[in-house]
Amino acid sequence: MFRRLVLMFSVVAVMLSAVVPVASATGARVMVVGDSISQGHEGDYTWRYRLAEHLGRTSAGVDFVGPWTGTDVLPASYPPGWPDVPNPPSRDGAYRPGVSFDSQHLAQWGWQMHQAKDVIAAQVRTHTPDYLLVELGFNDLGWGVNGPAGVLNDLKWLIANARSAKPGIRVVVANVVHRTPLGSSPTLPQIISSYNSLLAAEIANISTTASPVALADLDTPYDENRDTYDGLHPNVRGEYVIAKAFGDALATRFSVGSAYGAIPSSLPANLTPGAPATISATPVGDKVKISWSHVFGAAGYQFFQRDATVGQAFAPAMLPIGADSWISDLLPAGHRMEFYVKTMRGEGHISAGSPVTGATVAALPGLKNLVITTDPAMPYAVTLKWDPVPGADDYHVYAAPGCGEDPAPLSDYKLQQWGLGTKTTWTQEYVFGGCTNYIVAGSRYGGESKWPWAGIRAWPYENNYGHLLARNRYFDTAPDDGDKRAETSVSPSTDRGIVVARGYIRNKDTFTDLIGDHRGFDNNPYASSKIAVAWDTKTGEIGVYVHQSCVIGGSNLPSPWVAGCRDAHPIQFVGNALAYGDTDKTPVNYVSVLKQSDGSLEVSVSAVNSWSNFLGRINGKVTLRPSGNTYAATLQADKFPAWEIYRYPRTAVLGSIIQESYTIGTRDQTSIDDLKGGYSFCTSPATENKNDEVNPMNC
C-alpha cells in the first residue's frame, strides 16, 4: 500500500502541474502500443474493448488504428527448434463471444519498450495516429532487459522517434503494474516501484507544447490479487481498471471523451475453460506426439504422463504447455506411455482432466553377438563384449547363478551394472559364486531391448589352490624340520604357473618301502621326494627342496642304515651339477640352473642321501621348452629313482573343488642298482594330463 500511496501523490503532483487540457480533434486516431496486457489473450474482452466501449458511449468519435486486430492464441504446436526458436507472434486470436469493436492496435505478447522504440516511427508514419497510448515496460524490468533508468531512457527514445514521424503526436504513458511475487525474482516489486517513481518525476520534462505527454496511473488502482487471472494479466475487472486509467487521462489531459466513471458492480464472469474433448498420442521416432482439441481461452495446459508398463502413477510436467500439442521425449524404449492434460487459465483456474490417451514408444532392436570371456591372468573376473545397439544410450548387465543343465530362469537375473553409456564392454570383478549366467540388454531412457530366451554362462578363474601350495612349499614358507630349501632366480617368463620336477623313491618292494618316500606318483606339492626343483615362470624364482633321509625298519636293515631320520645335506648352486658323479663323497646337494634365449630352462641335480652315498648320487637333468601354455620336457637321469614333472597354473576355473594341476610327464624307476648305471633319455607326451597324476614319458 505504501508504494501505491507514494506513486499516487507523484501522479497527483503531475496532474496539478499540468496546463489547461488540450483540445480534442474530431475523429481522433488512437494507437495502443503495448504488450500482453494490452493485446490480451483469446477469450478476453481486453481493456481496449472497454475503452472503445466507453468512448463510443461518449460520442468521442475515436478511430483505433494499428497493424493488428486480434488477441494472442495458443498455437497448434511449438515451432521446430523450440525453445531456442520462439513461438512466432500470434495476433489473430478471438475476443469473448459477442464482442465486436474497432480493435486495431500495436500491442504484442512479450513486447518490450526496448523493441518498440525501434519500430514506432514506421508505424506512426503508416497509421498516422493522433494519440499513442503506451503500456510497456514490464517485460523489460521483469526479464532483466533494462533497469528502471534504462527503461525510462527507452521511453524517451520511443517518444522522440514517434515525434520524428509526426511532430505533434500526443502521448499517454502508463506506469508499470505490479504482479504477485515471483520466487525467481524477489526484487521485482522494488524495481517496478523505482521505475514508476522515475517516470512520474520525468513526465513533465518529456512533455512539450507541440507534443504533450500525460501519465496514466495503472499501478495504483490495479490490485494484482483481485484484478488478474494469473497474477499479472487482467481479468474482467482488471480490464475495466486499465480502461478507466487511460480513459480518465484522455478526458482530463486531452478532452477526449468524458471521465470514465465508476467500475460496474456487476461484471461478466471470468473465463473458465474446460478440458479438451479429445486427445491422441502418436509415436514419432523414439518420441511420442500428443495432440488435443483446442480449448477456447486456454492460456496453457498442465501435462501429465506415466509409464504404464511399470505401473507408474501420473506425474505433472514441470511447466505448462503453451500449445495444443506436445512432443514427449526421453521416454523408455518399448514402454507404453499414457497421457492427459488439464486446461489452465492462470493458476487460479485448472480444469478437470482430459480423456487419457497412450502409445507404445519405439522399441530397441535386440542386442547381438554377446561374447563372454574369462582370463586365467584375471582370476574372479568375467569380461563381456557385444555389438552396439542402434539408438541405445546405455546398457544393462544382468547375472544369475546356476551351473545346471537347464538355463537359469529369467526371473533369477539381477541387475549388476548400468550407466555404461555407449560402452560395449564391461568386466565384472570379484565373481566368487562359481559359474555365472549373463544377459545384456540395450537401454534407451530405461526401456530395454528384448531379452534372449536364455543367458550365456561363464566360468571365471580363481586363484589355484595347487599353485598356492607350490608357492608355500618351495618359496614362501620355511622348510620342515630336517629339510633344506634354497632359492635362486632367472629372468621372468610368460606366466605358465609353477613347474615342479621331483626325483623320489617310489614304493615297489620291501627295500624301497624301507628307504623311500612311501608313495606312488602324487601331484600334491607337499609330497615327499629326495629332491625337487620348482620354477615360478612369472617371477623367475627357482626353489630347491631336499627332504631329510629317513629309514623305517629293525635289525634286518643293511649297514650302515639304522631306523630313523637324518637332516638333509646343504644345497649348493653350481655351474654343472652333473659334473659331480657317484664317486663324489661331498655331503652337498648340487643344483645348476640355466635359462636359454628361447625361454627354455635346464635344471641339473646331483643329490645325496643323508645316511650314506655308497649306493651313488641321484643325478638328473630336466629341460623344459615352452609349448603353448605349457612346456615340453626332456629327462636325462639315472633310471632310479622315479621322476615326476607337474605344472600348477596360477588360476583355475572358479568352483574347482581340488587343486588344479597338469602332469607334463612321469617316469617310473627300475631297481636301486641302476642308481650307478647309465642314464635314460625320455621325452614328455604330446599333451599334458589335467589332474591325472600319471603321464608316462617316452624313453
Residue, then its C-alpha position, 0 to 999 in steps of 0.5 A: m500500500f505504501r508504494r501505491l500511496v507514494l506513486m499516487f501523490s507523484v501522479v497527483a503532483v503531475m496532474l496539478s502541474a499540468v496546463v489547461p487540457v488540450a483540445s480534442a480533434t474530431g475523429a481522433r486516431v488512437m494507437v495502443v502500443g503495448d504488450s500482453i496486457s494490452q493485446g490480451h489473450e483469446g477469450d478476453y474482452t481486453w481493456r481496449y474493448r472497454l475503452a472503445e466501449h466507453l468512448g463510443r458511449t461518449s460520442a468521442g468519435v475515436d478511430f483505433v488504428g494499428p497493424w493488428t486486430g486480434t488477441d494472442v492464441l495458443p498455437a497448434s504446436y511449438p515451432p521446430g527448434w523450440p525453445d531456442v526458436p520462439n513461438p512466432p507472434s500470434r495476433d489473430g486470436a478471438y475476443r469473448p463471444g459477442v464482442s465486436f469493436d474497432s480493435q486495431h492496435l500495436a500491442q504484442w505478447g512479450w513486447q518490450m519498450h526496448q523493441a518498440k522504440d525501434v519500430i514506432a516511427a514506421q508505424v506512426r508514419t503508416h497509421t498516422p495516429d493522433y494519440l499513442l497510448v503506451e503500456l510497456g515496460f514490464n517485460d523489460l524490468g521483469w526479464g532483466v532487459n533494462g533497469p528502471a533508468g534504462v527503461l525510462n531512457d527507452l521511453k524517451w527514445l520511443i517518444a522522440n522517434a514517434r515525434s520524428a514521424k509526426p511532430g505533434i503526436r500526443v502521448v499517454v504513458a502508463n506506469v508499470v503494474h505490479r504482479t504477485p511475487l515471483g520466487s525467481s525474482p524477489t526484487l521485482p516489486q522494488i524495481i517496478s516501484s523505482y521505475n514508476s517513481l522515475l517516470a512520474a518525476e520525468i513526465a513533465n520534462i518529456s512533455t512539450t507544447a507541440s507534443p504533450v505527454a500525460l501519465a496514466d496511473l495503472d499501478t495504483p488502482y490495479d490490485e494484482n490479487r483481485d484484478t488478474y487471472d494469473g497474477l499479472h494479466p487482467n481479468v474482467r475487472g482488471e480490464y475495466v481498471i486499465a480502461k478507466a486509467f487511460g480513459d480518465a487521462l484522455a478526458t482530463r489531459f486531452s478532452v477526449g471523451s468524458a471521465y470514465g466513471a465508476i467500475p460496474s458492480s456487476l461484471p461478466a464472469n471470468l473465463t473458465p475453460g474446460a478440458p479438451a474433448t479429445i486427445s491422441a498420442t502418436p509415436v514419432g521416432d523414439k518420441v511420442k506426439i500428443s495432440w488435443s482439441h483446442v480449448f477456447g481461452a486456454a492460456g496453457y495446459q498442465f501435462f501429465q504422463r506415466d509409464a504404464t508398463v511399470g505401473q507408474a502413477f501420473a506425474p505433472a510436467m514441470l511447466p505448462i504447455g503453451a500449445d495444443s500439442w506436445i512432443s514427449d521425449l526421453l521416454p523408455a524404449g518399448h514402454r507404453m506411455e499414457f497421457y492427459v492434460k488439464t486446461m489452465r487459465g492462470e493458476g487460479h483456474i485448472s480444469a478437470g482432466s482430459p480423456v487419457t490417451g497412450a502409445t507404445v514408444a519405439a522399441l530397441p532392436g535386440l542386442k547381438n553377438l554377446v561374447i563372454t570371456t574369462d582370463p586365467a591372468m584375471p582370476y574372479a573376473v568375467t569380461l563381456k563384449w557385444d555389438p552396439v545397439p542402434g539408438a541405445d544410450d546405455y546398457h544393462v548387465y544382468a547375472a544369475p547363478g546356476c551351473g545346471e543343465d537347464p538355463a537359469p530362469l529369467s526371473d533369477y537375473k539381477l541387475q549388476q551394472w548400468g550407466l555404461g553409456t555407449k560402452t560395449t564392454w564391461t568386466q565384472e570383478y570379484v565373481f566368487g559364486g562359481c559359474t555365472n549366467y549373463i544377459v545384456a540388454g540395450s537401454r534407451y531412457g530405461g526401456e530395454s531391448k528384448w531379452p534372449w530366451a536364455g543367458i550365456r554362462a561363464w566360468p571365471y578363474e580363481n586363484n589355484y589352490g595347487h599353485l598356492l601350495a607350490r608357492n608355500r612349499y618351495f618359496d614362501t614358507a620355511p622348510d620342515d624340520g630336517d629339510k633344506r630349501a634354497e632359492t635362486s632366480v632367472s629372468p621372468s617368463t610368460d606366466r605358465g604357473i609353477v613347474v615342479a620336477r621331483g626325483y623320489i623313491r617310489n614304493k615297489d618292494t620291501f627295500t624301497d618301502l624301507i628307504g623311500d618316500h612311501r608313495g606312488f606318483d602324487n601331484n600334491p606339492y607337499a609330497s615327499s621326494k629326495i629332491a625337487v626343483a620348482w620354477d615360478t615362470k612369472t617371477g623367475e624364482i627357482g626353489v630347491y627342496v631336499h627332504q631329510s633321509c629317513v629309514i623305517g625298519g629293525s635289525n634286518l636293515p643293511s649297514p650302515w642304515v639304522a631306523g630313523c631320520r637324518d637332516a638333509h645335506p646343504i644345497q649348493f648352486v653350481g655351474n654343472a651339477l652333473a659334473y659331480g658323479d657317484t664317486d663324489k663323497t661331498p655331503v652337498n646337494y648340487v643344483s645348476v640352473l640355466k635359462q636359454s634365449d628361447g625361454s627354455l630352462e635346464v635344471s641339473v641335480s646331483a643329490v645325496n642321501s643323508w645316511s650314506n652315498f655308497l649306493g651313488r648320487i641321484n643325478g638328473k637333468v630336466t629341460l623344459r621348452p615352452s609349448g603353448n601354455t605349457y612346456a615340453a620336457t626332456l629327462q636325462a637321469d639315472k633310471f632310479p629313482a622315479w621322476e615326476i614333472y607337474r605344472y600348477p597354473r596360477t588360476a583355475v576355473l572358479g568352483s574347482i573343488i581340488q587343486e588344479s594341476y597338469t602332469i607334463g610327464t612321469r617316469d617310473q624307476t627300475s631297481i636301486d642298482d641302476l642308481k650307478g648305471g647309465y642314464s635314460f633319455c625320455t621325452s614328455p607326451a604330446t599333451e599334458n594330463k589335467n589332474d591325472e597324476v600319471n603321464p608316462m614319458n617316452c624313453 
